[in-house]
Amino acid sequence: MHLSELKAHHVSTLLDMANADGIEGANRLRKQELIFALL
């Protein structure tokens, strides 16, 4: 997924994606941090 696509998503969507990917502590990350964790 491209950076521009991730930026267009709402934080709750990014959080769901991060949890699905097994990123620990995702609920404590800011939007920008979530985006880079998903990349």
N, C-alpha and C positions, 0 to 999 in steps of 0.2 A: 504494500500500500504506500502511496506517495504522501509526502509531508502535507501538501495542499489538501488532500482528501481527509487526512486526520484532523487538520485544523478546522475543517467545516463541520465536524461532528460535535455534538453536545458533550459536556463533561460526563454525564451519566452513561452515554453510549461508550465513551472511551474507557470508563471504569469497568463496564461489563466486558469489553474486549480484553482489558488487562487481566481481569479475574479469570476469563476463559483461557488465557495464555499462561496462567499460573504465576503471574508477577506478584510477588509477596509485598504486602504493605501498600497496595495500589490505592486503597482508600485514603491514604495520608499524602498522596502526591498531588501537586497542582497540575492544571491542565497541560502546561508546557512539559512538565516532567513525565506525565502519562504518555504524551505523544512520543517523546524520545525513548521511553521504555518500550513502547510498542514497535518502534523502528528497529 
